[in-house]
């Protein structure tokens, strides 16, 4: 039985509201709720933006990489929905792996939820494989990251309900567009072995209806629920059904191997979708599972929308937007970064956390270790108890100057504002937020070192070839140093994550 709605509408804050699922959430709610959408961009007066429709949401500008902005954005929230996945670049240069980006955003959001007393968070995740069927095989990074985000959201006291969905079909969905473009552009398809995996696509409208159901039924809070669609079929059969709905005659042939690397490259080339988005999708498809039960949907009295109906709705929207059968532009093709945005850098690296240490110790150790590692070229000087100056010997001028944010730094997070130096560009524009932080993650299991919104002084091509690569080299060396300090700390390598472990990944660089 649904709980009664209060006289005052409850406020639901939606992170990722401008994305594929977030755009459809208002369809499942009514005037008994006030929906607040968080977005890195806000509507400018006189401009139209379908993703940021003021009729559906009250919009608040929020960069989830900022703990301060996250805390401000959740003010007044009763409930929350978390729909953020960091698979696309968030700056002109993004160094790091999406799993570490996701961890920072989820941690900031969860801390903000605790601060404002948010009762309940609903998180949309991916379908996890059956541990018994998986055996000793490691879970892939994409699914492991989803599990890690779920753990992070739940680590600060709020009840977290996770809806585990595989393929979600609807207008503008990444997987919907991938399927349609493959069928549209390939008369003949050679399908790898993972195309034999079974899937249970769910319509987006059904998924958002379940979000409202769990928010209104606290007896289902704090649990993870598998959800799926009206049919279970293989990927190969799904592509054939899409071809049928699109009126295309297509031939399919199967290869007896998985071919994940080749599949990623081929799908990226054919569809034009970014490899940074395709790669984790292919990895998750290799291990994705169908729902083990439909208990939540039965409790909600939901009769799933048929697969054909969900496909027809997606195709109708696609054709309406383009005026033809050509590929739609619903999908954000490459980046979350506006084309006119300044050239800023985000770089995130995961570090081993020695037992009994905290982020303050990590920051202090880094400042002591760096001049030893780069001897005799680099010196680091502490002045006035809060300033760090990085110098090239024997020059007297710092290449970087950073000031400890004493008002917001805590033992579990040390933040330094980047104030200047020969290698720093103008950090004092309309906002002063170029910063370096060291923070704990997952209750101190890991540490994260992150640079946000840094504007280099060097010309961009030179910066990319020199300072950017040097920073990545130094942080990877520091991670190895921390690992040696704690011989009992297991340092994960790519591909060895189990269902009950958090992922550690090799650092990657993603350009806008």
N, C-alpha and C positions, 0 to 999 in steps of 0.2 A: 504494500500500500504506500502511495506517495506521501511524503511529508507535506504538511500544509505550508503554503507560501506565506511569509510574514507580510505585514502591512507595508513595511518599507522594502522595496525590491533589493534582493541580495546583489552584491557586486561581484562579478566574475572577471578576473583579470586573465587575459589570454596572451601567452607568450608565443610568438609565431603566428599572430592573427592574420597577417597578410599572405600567408602561405596557402597551399592547396587545401588543407583541411580547415584551417582557420577561416578562410573566406566563406565556408559553408556552415560554420557553427551558428550564425544568427538564424538560419532556417529552422533550427531545432528549439529555439528559445522564443519567449514572448515578453510582454511587458512586465512580467513578474520578476524579471532579471535586468540588471544593468551590465552590459558587456563593455569592458574596457580593453582595447587592443593595444599591444605594445609593438612599436615599430622603430627601426633605426631612422626612418624618414617619416615626416609628418606632412599632411596636406597643406599646401600653400593656398592662400585665398585666391579664388578664381580659377584654380586648376582642378582638373578632373583626374582621378586615379581610381580605377576599378578596384584595385587591391586594397585601397584605403578609403572605403566608402563611409562617409560620416553618418549615413542613415543607419548603418548597422552597428557601428562601434563608436564609443568615445575614445579618441586616439590619444595616446601619450608617447612622446618620444623616449626611447630607451635603448641604449646600447648595453646588452646583457654582459658584455665584457667588463663593464664598469659596475663595481659593487655599489657605489653611491647612487648611480642612476637607477639601478635595480631596486634599491631600497625605497627611493622616492616613487618609483612607478607602481609599487604594490600598495601604496597608501590607500586605506579604505577598503581593501579587498576582503571579502568573506571566503571566496572560493577561487580556485585557479585551475587553468588548463595549460599544460606545457607541451608545445608542439615544435620545439627547436631542434634542428639537426644541422651541424656545421660542416656540410659537405662541399660548400662553395666558398671561394675566397671572400674574406671580409675586409681586406685592405688591398692596396695596389700591389704589395708584396706580403704574402702570408707564408711564414715558415713554420712548419710543425705538422702534426697529424690531426685529422678532424676529431679523433678521440680525446685529445688533450684540449682542443677548443671547446668541445662539448662539455668537458668536465668543469672548466672555468665558468661557463654560462650557467650550468645547472647548479653549481655551488653558490654562485651569486644569487640566483633566483630562490634557492631553498633557504638561504640565510635571510633574505628579505621577507620570505613568507613567515619565518619564525618571528621576525621582528614585529610584524603586523598581525600576528595571531591568525593567520590563514588556517581554516579548519581542514581543508581537503584539497588535494591536488590530483588531477587526472592527467595521466601521461599516456600518449600513444606510442607504442613500441612495436618492434618486429616480432614475428613468430619465431620462438626458440625451438631448436631441435630437441627431441626426446633424449635425455641423458643416457638412458639405457641403450638406445640405438646408436648414440654417438660414441659410446665406449671411451677409449683413450684418445680418440681423435680430438684435436683442439677445436674449439668454437672459433668461427671466423671473426675478424676484427670488427666488422660492422655490427654484428649481433652482440658481441661482447661489449662494445661501446654503449649500445642501448641498455644493456643490463647494468652497466656502471652508472649511467645517468639515473636510472631508476633507484639504485642504491643511494646515490648522492641526494636526490630529492627527498628521500625518506630519512636522511640522517640527521635532520634538525627538528623532528617532532611532529610534523604534519602527517596526517593519514594520506598515503599515496595509493591510488588505484591505477593499475596499469592495464590497458586494453592492448592485447597482443594481436596485431593484424599483419597478414602477409601482404598480398597485393590489394591496394585500394583503388577502385576504379571511379573516375569522375572527371569532369572538365578540368583540364590543365594539370592533371596529375603526371608526375614524372614517369611512372611506369606505364600509365595509359598512353602517353605520348610516345614512349619507347616502342611499345607494341605496335601502335598505328604506323609509326615511321618505318619500322622494319617491314611490315606488310606492304606499305605503300611503295617502298623503294627497291625491294628485292623480289623479283619474280620467282627466283629459286633460292631456297635457304638450306644450308648445311647446318644441321642442329647438333650441338655438342651433347655429351652424355647428360649434362645437368638439365636438358630439356625434358628428360624423363621424370624429373621430380614432380610430385603432385602439389597442387596449389588450390586454395579456396578463396578466390577473389571476393571481396566484400565491397558493396556500393558505398560511396562516400556518405550518402544520405543515411544509410543504416548505421554507419559508424558514429556520426555526430548525434544521432538519436540515442545511441547507447551512452554517449558522454553525458547527456542530460539525465538519463535514467540513473546512472551511478551517482551523480551529484545529488539527486533527490532521494536516493535510497541508501542511507548510511550503513545499513546492514551489509552492503557489498563493498564498503570502503576498506582500504588497506590490503586489498588482495590483487592478484594478477589473474586476468581472465582472457582465455583464447576466444577470438571472435573470427567468424568467416562468413562466406556467402552461401548462396543456394546450391552451388555445385562444387564438386571436387574433381579436378581433371589435371592432366599433365600440362607442362608448359607448351609442348608441341601441339596439344589439342587446343590450348588457349589461343595460340597464334592462328590455327586453322579456323577457329570460330571468329576471330577478328577479321580474317580475310573474307569469310562468308558475310559478315555484317557490312563490310566495306565494298562488297560486290567485286572482289578481286579473285582471280583464279591463280592460286599459288601452289608451287610444288615444294615438298619438304623431304629432305634426306637426312639420315642420322649418321653421326660419326661416333665411333665407340670410345672416345676419349673426352675428358672434361674440358681441356683447353681454356682455362680461365684467363690467362694473359692474352692469348690470341683472340678470345671472345671479346674481351674488353676493348682491344684495339680495333677490332672489326666493327663492333657496335658503335663505338665512338665515331669512326670514319663514316659509316653509313647514315647514322641518325643526325650527326652534327651536334649531339649533346656532349657536354664536357666529360672528359675522362675521369676527373675527380669525383663526378657523380656516378658514372657508370661502374667504376671499379668496385666500390662497396656493394652496389646492387648485385653484380655478378657473383661476388663472394657470398652474399646472403642467399642467393638463389640456389647455390650448391648445397646449402645445409638447411634451407627453410623447411618448415613442417606445416602440415595442415592442422587445424584445431583438433585437440584431443577430445573436446566436448563442446557443446553449445549451451552450457548451463546458464550463462548470463542472458543469452538471447531468448532462451525459453522462459526465464524468469521475467523478462521484459515483455513477453508476449509478441516478440518480433518475428514476422514472416519475412525472410530476406528477399530483397529485390532480385529478380532473376538475372543471370549473367547477361543474357541477350538484351534485356531492358537497360541494364547499367551501361553496356557498350553503346547502345543506340543513343542514350542520353549524352554520353561523352562525345560521340561523333556529331550529334546535332549541334552541340555547343561549339565544337571545333569548326564545323562548316559555317556556322553563323558568324563567327568571328572573322573568318577569312573571305566569306562570300563565295567559296569554292571548296573543292576537295583537297586543296593544298594544305600543307602542314600548318597547324595553328601556332600562334606565338604566345600561348598561355604560359609556357614554361620559361622560367628565368634561365636563359641559355648558359650563361657562363659565370656570373658573379653577382654578389650582393652589393657591389661597389658602384655608385653612380659614375657615369662616364666623365663628369666634370669634377669629381672628387679630387682633393689634393693627394699627392703621392706620399702615402704614409705606410708604415711598416708595422706588422704584427708578427711576433715570433714567440712561439711557445714550445718549451721543452720539458719533458717529464724527467724528474731526478729521483734516484733512490733516496729514501729517508732513513738514515741510521737510527737504530732503536734509541729511544729516550731523548731525541733531539727535536727541535722545532724550527719554524721558518726563520726566526731571529738568528738562530745558530747557523742556518744555511747561508743567510745573507752575510753574516760576519765572516764565515769561513771562505765564501767566494772572494770577498775583498782581500783576505789574507793570502789565498791561494793564487789569485790571478798574477800578481807581480812575480811570484816564484815560478809559475808556469811559463811566463813570457820574458823571464830574465834574459838579457839585461835591458830589454827594450821598453818595458812598461813599468810604471810606478803608480801606486794608488795611495793617496793621502787623505786622511780624515782630518777635517778642521771643524772647530766649533761644536764638535760632538754630533753633527748631523749632516755635514757636507762630505761627499766623496768626489775627489778630483782624480781623473785618470790622465796621466801624462806620458808622453814619449820622452825618454831620457835622451839628451840632457835638456830638452826644451822646457822653459818655465811655464808655458801656457797649457792649460788642460785641453785634451781632445774631447773630453766629456766632463760636465759637472752635474752632479745630481744631489738633490736635497731630500733627506728623509722626511716623510710626512708624519711628523710626530703625533699629530692629532688623530690620525686614523690607523697608524701602524700598531699591531698587536703581536704577541709572541707567535701566533699562528699565521701572521701575514705581515710582511715588511714591504712598504711601498716607497719608492723614490721618484720624485718628480724630476724630469730631465730639464735642467734650467739653461744649458748652453754648452759651449765648447767648440773647438775648431771643426769637429765632425757633425755637430748638431745644427740643423737649419733653424728657422724661426719657430720656436715652440710657444710663442706668445701671441697667437692670433686671437680669434674671438673666444677661444677656450684654451686653457693651459692643461692639457691632459696627456702629453707625451710622458710615459712613465715606465719604470721597471719595477716588477714585483716578484717577490718570492713568497709562496703560499703553500700551506698544507692542503692535502686533498685526501678524501676518503678516510677521515679520522686519523690522519698522520701516516697512512700507509705509503703515500707518495708525497713528493714536493713538486711544485711547478715553478719554473722560471719563465716570466713572460714580459715581453716588451709590447706596449700598446701605443698606437698613434704617434710613433716616432717619425719625424720629418728630417731626413738627412740633408747635410749641406752639400755633399758631393753631387755632381751631375748624376742623374739616375742610372745611366748605363754603367758608369764607373763604380757607383755604389753597389750595384748588383754583382759586379765581378770582383769586388774587393771587400768592403766593410761587411756586407751581408754574409758572404761566405766565411769571413773570419769569425764573425759572431757565432755562426752555427758550429764551426770547428771548435771554438773555445767552450761553448756550452756542452757539446758532446764529450769533450775531454774532462770537463768538470763532473759530468755524470759518471764517467768511469772512475774518477778520483773518489767520489762519494761511495761508489760501489765497493771500492777496495777498503774503505774505512770500516765497512761493516760486512765481514765475510759471511754472516748469517743472513744478510739481506739477499733474497733471490732477485736477480735482475732478469726480467722477462725479455725474451727476444720475440720478434714477430712470428706469430703462428703457433705459440705454445700455450695459449690461454684456454683454461677449462671453464666450464659453466660457473664454477664457484670462485673464480679468480678475476681480478681486474686486468685489463689489457695494458701491455706496454708495447709501444710501436717505434720503429725507426723513424727519425725525424725526416720530414719531407718538405719540399718547397713548392708552393703553389703560387703562380703569378696570376694577376688579374687578366 
